[in-house]
């Protein structure tokens, strides 16, 4: 309430318009994942001085690989959702057939390029641990049948396939 995220009315607390839009998990503009990603990073950053003094990494709290991965992947989705629709609308991909989303994570850009270009297919190329997030988000937007996922490390693994446009964000 002191931060302006809740209203107190008639002995009850309610979301403000802001918190109702950005801090409720099922809302399109939800930003909680990126907030949690930053929360998971703060412990390491708070000990930066120790790492510098010791000349080696310091031990940080772990919230669990799965939780931290979800916060990162869906946090990147949160951030990209604020720009991907306008980017996809601004870039002319008419005549293009297959987009490579290199390091595409949860596929936010591939999704919006496909939504803006009904004849376009896309392939997300990213680490295997990213695949469940990409599958979930492409299904949620109704484009899972047009977006493939290929697991790999783009610093080491060859790209298989034929693409006529590539996206790296």
MARPAKOL-803865 format. One line per 3 residues: number of its first residue (from 1); for each residue x, y, z of N, C-alpha, C, O. Coordinates in Angstrom, 1 decimal, padded with zeros to 4 digits. Example, Ala and Ser with C-alpha at 12.3 -4.5 7.8 and 13.67 -1.06 7.14 Angstrom:
2
1	013.2/-005.7/007.8/012.3/-004.5/007.8/013.2/-003.3/007.8/014.2/-003.3/008.5 ~ 012.8/-002.2/007.1/013.7/-001.1/007.1/012.9/000.0/007.9/013.4/001.1/008.0
This chain:
169
1	000.8/-001.2/000.0/000.0/000.0/000.0/000.9/001.2/000.0/000.6/002.2/-000.7 ~ 001.9/001.2/000.8/002.9/002.4/000.8/003.5/002.6/-000.5/003.8/003.8/-000.8 ~ 003.7/001.6/-001.3/004.3/001.8/-002.6/003.3/002.1/-003.7/003.7/002.4/-004.8
4	002.0/002.1/-003.3/001.0/002.5/-004.3/000.6/001.3/-005.2/000.0/001.5/-006.2 ~ 000.9/000.1/-004.8/000.6/-001.1/-005.5/-000.8/-001.7/-005.1/-001.4/-002.5/-005.8 ~ -001.2/-001.3/-003.9/-002.5/-001.8/-003.4/-003.3/-000.6/-002.9/-002.7/000.4/-002.5
7	-004.6/-000.7/-003.0/-005.5/000.3/-002.4/-006.2/-000.3/-001.2/-006.5/-001.5/-001.2 ~ -006.4/000.5/-000.2/-007.1/000.0/001.0/-008.5/000.7/001.1/-008.5/001.9/001.2 ~ -009.5/-000.1/000.9/-010.9/000.5/000.9/-011.8/-000.4/001.7/-011.8/-001.6/001.5
10	-012.6/000.2/002.6/-013.6/-000.6/003.4/-013.0/-001.8/004.0/-013.6/-002.9/003.9 ~ -011.9/-001.7/004.6/-011.2/-002.8/005.3/-010.7/-003.9/004.4/-010.4/-005.0/004.9 ~ -010.6/-003.6/003.1/-010.1/-004.6/002.2/-009.0/-004.0/001.3/-008.9/-002.8/001.2
13	-008.1/-004.9/000.8/-007.1/-004.4/-000.1/-007.4/-004.8/-001.5/-007.9/-005.9/-001.7 ~ -007.1/-003.9/-002.5/-007.3/-004.2/-003.9/-006.1/-003.8/-004.7/-005.4/-002.9/-004.3 ~ -006.0/-004.4/-005.8/-004.9/-004.0/-006.7/-005.2/-002.6/-007.3/-006.4/-002.2/-007.4
16	-004.2/-001.8/-007.5/-004.4/-000.6/-008.3/-004.5/-001.0/-009.8/-004.3/-002.1/-010.1 ~ -004.7/000.0/-010.6/-004.7/-000.3/-012.1/-003.4/-000.8/-012.5/-003.3/-001.8/-013.3 ~ -002.3/-000.2/-012.0/-001.0/-000.6/-012.3/-000.7/-002.1/-011.9/-000.3/-002.9/-012.8
19	-000.9/-002.4/-010.6/-000.6/-003.7/-010.2/-001.5/-004.8/-010.8/-001.2/-005.9/-011.0 ~ -002.8/-004.4/-011.0/-003.7/-005.3/-011.7/-003.3/-005.6/-013.1/-003.6/-006.7/-013.6 ~ -002.6/-004.7/-013.8/-002.1/-005.0/-015.1/-000.8/-005.7/-015.2/-000.6/-006.6/-016.0
22	000.1/-005.3/-014.3/001.5/-005.8/-014.4/001.9/-006.9/-013.4/003.0/-007.5/-013.6 ~ 001.2/-007.1/-012.4/001.6/-008.0/-011.3/000.6/-009.1/-011.1/000.7/-009.9/-010.1 ~ -000.4/-009.3/-012.0/-001.3/-010.4/-011.9/-000.9/-011.4/-013.0/-000.9/-011.1/-014.2
25	-000.6/-012.6/-012.6/000.0/-013.6/-013.5/-000.7/-013.9/-014.8/-000.1/-014.1/-015.8 ~ -002.0/-013.9/-014.8/-002.7/-014.2/-016.0/-003.1/-013.0/-016.9/-003.8/-013.2/-017.9 ~ -002.5/-011.9/-016.6/-002.8/-010.7/-017.4/-001.7/-010.6/-018.5/-000.6/-011.0/-018.3
28	-002.1/-010.1/-019.7/-001.1/-010.1/-020.8/000.1/-009.3/-020.5/001.2/-009.6/-021.1 ~ 000.1/-008.2/-019.7/001.2/-007.4/-019.5/002.0/-007.8/-018.2/002.9/-007.0/-017.8 ~ 001.7/-008.9/-017.7/002.4/-009.4/-016.4/003.9/-009.3/-016.5/004.5/-009.7/-017.5
31	004.5/-008.7/-015.5/006.0/-008.5/-015.5/006.7/-009.2/-014.3/007.8/-009.0/-014.0 ~ 005.9/-010.1/-013.6/006.5/-010.7/-012.4/007.6/-011.6/-012.7/008.5/-011.8/-011.8 ~ 007.7/-012.3/-013.9/008.9/-013.2/-014.1/010.2/-012.4/-014.2/011.2/-012.9/-013.7
34	010.2/-011.2/-014.8/011.4/-010.5/-014.9/011.8/-009.9/-013.6/013.0/-009.8/-013.2 ~ 010.8/-009.6/-012.8/011.1/-009.1/-011.4/011.7/-010.2/-010.6/012.7/-010.0/-009.9 ~ 011.2/-011.4/-010.7/011.8/-012.6/-010.0/013.2/-012.9/-010.5/014.0/-013.3/-009.8
37	013.4/-012.7/-011.8/014.7/-013.0/-012.4/015.7/-012.0/-011.7/016.8/-012.4/-011.3 ~ 015.4/-010.8/-011.6/016.3/-009.8/-011.0/016.5/-010.1/-009.5/017.5/-010.0/-009.0 ~ 015.4/-010.6/-008.9/015.5/-011.0/-007.5/016.5/-012.1/-007.3/017.3/-012.1/-006.4
40	016.5/-013.1/-008.2/017.5/-014.2/-008.2/018.9/-013.8/-008.4/019.8/-014.4/-007.9 ~ 019.1/-012.7/-009.2/020.4/-012.2/-009.4/021.0/-011.3/-008.3/022.2/-011.2/-008.2 ~ 020.2/-010.7/-007.6/020.6/-009.7/-006.6/021.6/-010.2/-005.6/022.5/-009.5/-005.2
43	021.5/-011.5/-005.2/022.4/-012.0/-004.2/023.8/-012.0/-004.7/024.7/-011.6/-004.0 ~ 024.0/-012.4/-005.9/025.3/-012.4/-006.5/025.9/-011.0/-006.6/027.1/-010.7/-006.3 ~ 025.1/-010.1/-007.1/025.5/-008.7/-007.3/025.8/-008.0/-005.9/026.7/-007.2/-005.8
46	025.0/-008.4/-004.9/025.3/-007.8/-003.6/026.6/-008.2/-003.0/027.1/-007.6/-002.1 ~ 027.2/-009.3/-003.5/028.5/-009.8/-003.0/029.6/-009.5/-004.0/030.7/-010.1/-003.9 ~ 029.4/-008.6/-004.9/030.4/-008.3/-005.9/031.7/-007.8/-005.2/032.8/-008.3/-005.6
49	031.6/-007.0/-004.2/032.8/-006.6/-003.5/033.6/-007.7/-003.0/034.9/-007.7/-003.0 ~ 033.0/-008.7/-002.4/033.6/-009.9/-001.9/034.4/-010.7/-003.0/035.5/-011.1/-002.9 ~ 033.7/-010.8/-004.2/034.3/-011.5/-005.3/035.6/-010.8/-005.8/036.6/-011.4/-006.1
52	035.5/-009.5/-005.8/036.6/-008.7/-006.2/037.8/-008.8/-005.2/038.9/-009.0/-005.6 ~ 037.5/-008.7/-003.9/038.5/-008.8/-002.9/039.1/-010.2/-002.9/040.4/-010.3/-002.7 ~ 038.3/-011.3/-003.1/038.8/-012.6/-003.0/039.4/-013.1/-004.4/040.3/-014.0/-004.4
55	039.1/-012.4/-005.4/039.6/-012.8/-006.8/039.0/-014.0/-007.3/039.5/-014.7/-008.2 ~ 037.8/-014.4/-006.8/037.1/-015.6/-007.2/035.6/-015.5/-007.0/035.2/-014.7/-006.2 ~ 034.8/-016.4/-007.6/033.4/-016.3/-007.4/033.0/-016.6/-005.9/033.7/-017.3/-005.2
58	032.0/-016.0/-005.5/031.4/-016.2/-004.2/030.2/-017.1/-004.3/029.6/-017.2/-005.3 ~ 029.9/-017.8/-003.2/028.7/-018.7/-003.2/027.5/-017.8/-003.0/027.4/-017.0/-002.2 ~ 026.5/-018.1/-003.9/025.2/-017.4/-003.8/024.1/-018.4/-003.5/024.3/-019.6/-003.7
61	023.0/-017.8/-003.1/021.8/-018.6/-002.8/021.3/-019.2/-004.1/021.4/-018.5/-005.1 ~ 020.8/-020.4/-004.1/020.2/-021.0/-005.3/018.7/-021.1/-004.9/018.3/-021.6/-003.9 ~ 017.9/-020.7/-005.8/016.4/-020.9/-005.7/016.0/-022.1/-006.5/014.8/-022.4/-006.5
64	016.9/-022.8/-007.1/016.6/-024.0/-007.8/016.7/-023.7/-009.3/016.2/-022.7/-009.8 ~ 017.4/-024.6/-010.1/017.6/-024.3/-011.5/016.3/-024.1/-012.2/016.2/-023.2/-013.1 ~ 015.3/-025.0/-012.0/014.0/-024.9/-012.7/013.3/-023.5/-012.4/012.8/-022.9/-013.3
67	013.3/-023.1/-011.2/012.7/-021.8/-010.8/013.4/-020.6/-011.5/012.8/-019.7/-012.0 ~ 014.7/-020.7/-011.4/015.5/-019.6/-011.9/015.5/-019.6/-013.5/015.4/-018.5/-014.1 ~ 015.4/-020.8/-014.1/015.3/-020.8/-015.5/013.9/-020.3/-016.0/013.8/-019.5/-017.0
70	012.9/-020.6/-015.3/011.5/-020.1/-015.6/011.5/-018.6/-015.5/010.9/-017.9/-016.3 ~ 012.1/-018.1/-014.4/012.1/-016.6/-014.2/012.8/-015.9/-015.3/012.4/-014.9/-015.8 ~ 014.0/-016.5/-015.7/014.7/-015.9/-016.8/014.0/-016.0/-018.2/013.8/-015.0/-018.8
73	013.6/-017.2/-018.5/012.9/-017.4/-019.8/011.6/-016.6/-020.0/011.4/-015.9/-021.0 ~ 010.8/-016.7/-019.0/009.5/-015.9/-019.1/009.7/-014.5/-018.7/008.9/-013.6/-019.1 ~ 010.8/-014.1/-018.0/011.2/-012.7/-017.9/011.6/-012.1/-019.2/011.2/-011.0/-019.5
76	012.3/-012.8/-020.0/012.7/-012.4/-021.4/011.4/-012.2/-022.2/011.3/-011.3/-023.0 ~ 010.5/-013.2/-022.0/009.2/-013.1/-022.7/008.5/-011.8/-022.3/007.9/-011.1/-023.1 ~ 008.4/-011.5/-021.0/007.8/-010.3/-020.5/008.4/-009.1/-021.2/007.6/-008.2/-021.7
79	009.7/-009.0/-021.2/010.3/-007.8/-021.8/010.0/-007.7/-023.3/009.7/-006.7/-023.9 ~ 010.2/-008.8/-024.0/010.0/-008.9/-025.5/008.5/-008.6/-025.9/008.3/-008.0/-026.9 ~ 007.6/-008.9/-025.0/006.2/-008.7/-025.3/005.9/-007.2/-025.5/004.9/-006.8/-026.1
82	006.7/-006.3/-024.8/006.5/-004.9/-024.9/007.0/-004.3/-026.3/006.6/-003.2/-026.6 ~ 007.8/-005.1/-027.0/008.3/-004.5/-028.2/008.1/-005.4/-029.5/008.1/-004.9/-030.6 ~ 008.0/-006.7/-029.3/007.9/-007.6/-030.4/006.7/-007.3/-031.4/006.9/-007.4/-032.6
85	005.5/-007.0/-030.9/004.5/-006.8/-031.8/004.7/-005.6/-032.7/004.4/-005.6/-033.9 ~ 005.3/-004.5/-032.2/005.6/-003.3/-033.1/006.8/-003.6/-034.0/006.8/-003.1/-035.1 ~ 007.8/-004.4/-033.5/008.9/-004.7/-034.4/008.4/-005.6/-035.6/008.7/-005.3/-036.7
88	007.6/-006.6/-035.3/007.0/-007.4/-036.3/006.2/-006.7/-037.3/006.2/-007.0/-038.5 ~ 005.4/-005.7/-036.8/004.6/-004.8/-037.7/005.5/-003.9/-038.6/005.1/-003.6/-039.7 ~ 006.7/-003.5/-038.1/007.5/-002.5/-038.8/008.4/-003.2/-039.8/008.9/-002.5/-040.7
91	008.7/-004.5/-039.7/009.7/-005.1/-040.6/008.9/-005.9/-041.7/008.1/-006.8/-041.4 ~ 009.1/-005.5/-042.9/008.4/-006.2/-044.0/009.1/-007.5/-044.4/010.2/-007.6/-044.8 ~ 008.3/-008.6/-044.1/008.8/-009.9/-044.4/008.0/-010.6/-045.5/008.0/-011.8/-045.7
94	007.3/-009.7/-046.3/006.6/-010.3/-047.4/007.5/-011.0/-048.4/008.6/-010.5/-048.7 ~ 007.1/-012.2/-048.8/008.0/-012.9/-049.7/009.0/-013.8/-049.0/009.7/-014.6/-049.6 ~ 009.1/-013.7/-047.7/009.9/-014.5/-046.9/009.1/-015.7/-046.4/007.9/-015.6/-046.2
97	009.8/-016.9/-046.3/009.1/-018.1/-046.0/009.5/-018.8/-044.7/008.7/-019.4/-044.0 ~ 010.8/-018.6/-044.3/011.2/-019.4/-043.2/012.2/-018.5/-042.4/013.3/-018.1/-042.8 ~ 011.8/-018.1/-041.2/012.6/-017.3/-040.3/013.4/-018.1/-039.3/012.8/-019.1/-038.7
100	014.6/-017.8/-039.1/015.4/-018.4/-038.0/015.5/-017.4/-036.9/016.0/-016.3/-037.0 ~ 015.0/-017.8/-035.7/015.1/-017.0/-034.5/016.2/-017.6/-033.7/016.1/-018.5/-032.9 ~ 017.4/-017.0/-033.9/018.6/-017.5/-033.3/018.7/-017.1/-031.8/018.7/-015.9/-031.5
103	018.8/-018.1/-030.9/018.8/-017.8/-029.5/017.4/-017.3/-029.1/017.3/-016.4/-028.2 ~ 016.3/-017.8/-029.7/015.0/-017.2/-029.6/014.3/-017.5/-028.3/013.2/-017.0/-028.1 ~ 014.9/-018.2/-027.3/014.3/-018.5/-026.0/012.8/-018.9/-026.1/012.5/-019.9/-026.8
106	011.9/-018.2/-025.5/010.5/-018.6/-025.5/009.8/-018.3/-026.8/008.6/-018.6/-027.0 ~ 010.5/-017.7/-027.8/010.0/-017.5/-029.1/009.1/-016.3/-029.3/008.3/-016.3/-030.3 ~ 009.2/-015.3/-028.5/008.3/-014.2/-028.5/008.4/-013.5/-029.9/007.4/-013.2/-030.5
109	009.6/-013.3/-030.4/009.7/-012.6/-031.7/009.2/-013.5/-032.9/008.5/-013.0/-033.7 ~ 009.6/-014.8/-032.8/009.1/-015.7/-033.9/007.6/-015.7/-033.9/007.0/-015.7/-034.9 ~ 007.0/-015.7/-032.7/005.5/-015.7/-032.6/004.9/-014.5/-033.3/004.0/-014.6/-034.1
112	005.5/-013.3/-033.0/004.9/-012.1/-033.5/005.2/-011.9/-035.0/004.4/-011.3/-035.8 ~ 006.4/-012.4/-035.5/006.6/-012.4/-036.9/005.6/-013.3/-037.6/005.1/-012.9/-038.7 ~ 005.4/-014.4/-037.1/004.4/-015.3/-037.7/003.0/-014.8/-037.7/002.2/-014.9/-038.6
115	002.6/-014.2/-036.6/001.3/-013.5/-036.5/001.1/-012.4/-037.5/000.0/-012.3/-038.1 ~ 002.2/-011.7/-037.7/002.1/-010.6/-038.7/002.3/-011.0/-040.1/001.9/-010.3/-041.1 ~ 002.7/-012.2/-040.3/003.0/-012.8/-041.7/002.4/-014.2/-041.8/003.1/-015.1/-041.5
118	001.2/-014.3/-042.2/000.5/-015.6/-042.2/001.2/-016.7/-043.0/000.9/-017.9/-042.7 ~ 002.0/-016.4/-044.0/002.7/-017.4/-044.8/004.0/-017.8/-044.2/004.7/-018.7/-044.8 ~ 004.5/-017.2/-043.1/005.8/-017.4/-042.6/005.8/-018.6/-041.6/004.9/-018.8/-040.9
121	006.9/-019.4/-041.7/007.2/-020.4/-040.7/008.4/-019.9/-040.0/009.2/-019.1/-040.5 ~ 008.7/-020.5/-038.8/009.9/-020.1/-038.1/010.5/-021.3/-037.4/009.8/-022.3/-037.1 ~ 011.8/-021.2/-037.1/012.5/-022.1/-036.3/013.2/-021.4/-035.2/014.0/-020.5/-035.5
124	013.0/-021.8/-034.0/013.7/-021.2/-032.8/014.9/-022.1/-032.6/014.7/-023.4/-032.5 ~ 016.1/-021.6/-032.6/017.3/-022.3/-032.3/017.9/-021.8/-031.0/018.3/-020.7/-030.9 ~ 017.8/-022.7/-030.0/018.3/-022.3/-028.6/018.6/-023.6/-027.8/018.4/-024.7/-028.3
127	019.1/-023.4/-026.6/019.5/-024.5/-025.8/018.3/-025.4/-025.5/017.1/-024.9/-025.4 ~ 018.5/-026.6/-025.3/017.5/-027.6/-025.0/016.6/-027.2/-023.8/015.4/-027.5/-023.8 ~ 017.1/-026.6/-022.8/016.4/-026.3/-021.6/015.3/-025.2/-021.9/014.4/-024.9/-021.1
130	015.4/-024.5/-023.1/014.5/-023.5/-023.5/013.2/-024.1/-024.1/012.2/-023.4/-024.2 ~ 013.4/-025.3/-024.7/012.3/-025.8/-025.5/010.9/-025.9/-024.8/009.9/-025.5/-025.4 ~ 010.8/-026.3/-023.5/009.4/-026.3/-022.9/008.8/-024.9/-022.9/007.6/-024.8/-023.1
133	009.6/-023.9/-022.7/009.0/-022.5/-022.7/008.6/-022.1/-024.1/007.5/-021.5/-024.3 ~ 009.4/-022.4/-025.1/009.0/-022.1/-026.5/007.7/-022.9/-026.9/006.9/-022.3/-027.5 ~ 007.7/-024.1/-026.5/006.5/-024.9/-026.9/005.2/-024.3/-026.2/004.2/-024.2/-026.9
136	005.3/-023.9/-025.0/004.2/-023.4/-024.3/003.7/-022.0/-024.9/002.5/-021.8/-025.1 ~ 004.7/-021.1/-025.2/004.3/-019.8/-025.7/003.8/-019.9/-027.1/002.8/-019.2/-027.4 ~ 004.4/-020.7/-027.9/003.9/-020.8/-029.3/002.5/-021.4/-029.3/001.6/-021.0/-030.1
139	002.2/-022.4/-028.5/000.9/-023.0/-028.4/-000.1/-021.9/-027.9/-001.3/-021.8/-028.4 ~ 000.3/-021.2/-026.9/-000.6/-020.1/-026.3/-001.1/-019.1/-027.3/-002.2/-018.6/-027.2 ~ -000.2/-018.8/-028.3/-000.5/-017.8/-029.3/-001.1/-018.5/-030.6/-001.4/-017.8/-031.6
142	-001.3/-019.8/-030.6/-001.9/-020.5/-031.7/-001.0/-020.6/-033.0/-001.5/-020.8/-034.1 ~ 000.3/-020.6/-032.8/001.2/-020.7/-033.9/002.2/-021.9/-033.8/003.2/-022.0/-034.5 ~ 001.9/-022.8/-032.9/002.8/-023.9/-032.6/003.0/-024.8/-033.9/004.0/-025.4/-034.1
145	002.0/-024.8/-034.8/002.1/-025.6/-036.0/003.0/-025.0/-037.0/003.3/-025.6/-038.0 ~ 003.4/-023.7/-036.8/004.2/-023.0/-037.8/005.6/-022.7/-037.2/006.5/-022.1/-037.9 ~ 005.8/-023.0/-036.0/007.1/-022.7/-035.4/007.8/-024.0/-034.8/007.2/-024.7/-033.9
148	008.9/-024.3/-035.3/009.7/-025.5/-034.9/010.7/-025.1/-033.8/011.1/-023.9/-033.7 ~ 011.2/-026.0/-033.1/012.3/-025.7/-032.1/013.4/-026.7/-032.4/013.2/-027.9/-032.6 ~ 014.7/-026.2/-032.5/015.9/-027.0/-032.7/016.8/-026.7/-031.5/017.1/-025.5/-031.3
151	017.2/-027.7/-030.8/018.1/-027.5/-029.7/019.5/-027.4/-030.1/020.0/-028.2/-031.0 ~ 020.3/-026.5/-029.5/021.7/-026.4/-029.8/022.3/-025.2/-029.2/021.6/-024.3/-028.6 ~ 023.6/-025.1/-029.3/024.4/-023.9/-028.9/024.9/-023.2/-030.1/025.7/-023.8/-030.8
154	024.4/-022.0/-030.4/024.8/-021.4/-031.7/026.3/-021.0/-031.7/026.8/-020.6/-032.8 ~ 027.0/-021.1/-030.6/028.4/-020.9/-030.6/029.2/-022.1/-031.0/030.4/-022.0/-031.4 ~ 028.5/-023.3/-031.0/029.2/-024.5/-031.3/028.5/-025.4/-032.3/029.2/-026.0/-033.2
157	027.2/-025.4/-032.4/026.5/-026.4/-033.2/026.2/-025.8/-034.6/025.8/-024.6/-034.6 ~ 026.2/-026.6/-035.6/025.9/-026.1/-036.9/024.3/-025.9/-037.0/023.6/-026.5/-036.3 ~ 024.0/-024.9/-037.9/022.5/-024.7/-038.1/022.1/-025.6/-039.3/022.7/-025.6/-040.3
160	021.1/-026.3/-039.0/020.5/-027.2/-040.1/019.2/-026.6/-040.6/018.4/-026.1/-039.8 ~ 019.1/-026.6/-041.9/017.9/-026.0/-042.5/018.2/-024.9/-043.4/019.3/-024.5/-043.6 ~ 017.1/-024.4/-044.1/017.2/-023.4/-045.0/016.3/-022.2/-044.6/015.1/-022.4/-044.4
163	016.9/-021.1/-044.4/016.2/-019.9/-044.0/016.4/-018.7/-044.9/017.5/-018.6/-045.5 ~ 015.4/-017.9/-045.1/015.6/-016.7/-045.9/015.5/-015.4/-045.1/015.6/-014.4/-045.7 ~ 015.4/-015.6/-043.8/015.5/-014.4/-042.9/015.9/-014.9/-041.5/015.5/-016.0/-041.1
166	016.8/-014.2/-040.9/017.2/-014.5/-039.5/017.0/-013.4/-038.6/017.1/-012.2/-038.9 ~ 016.7/-013.7/-037.3/016.4/-012.7/-036.3/017.3/-013.1/-035.1/017.3/-014.2/-034.6 ~ 018.0/-012.1/-034.6/018.8/-012.3/-033.3/018.5/-011.1/-032.5/018.7/-009.9/-032.8
169	018.0/-011.4/-031.3/017.6/-010.2/-030.4/018.4/-010.4/-029.1/018.2/-009.5/-028.2
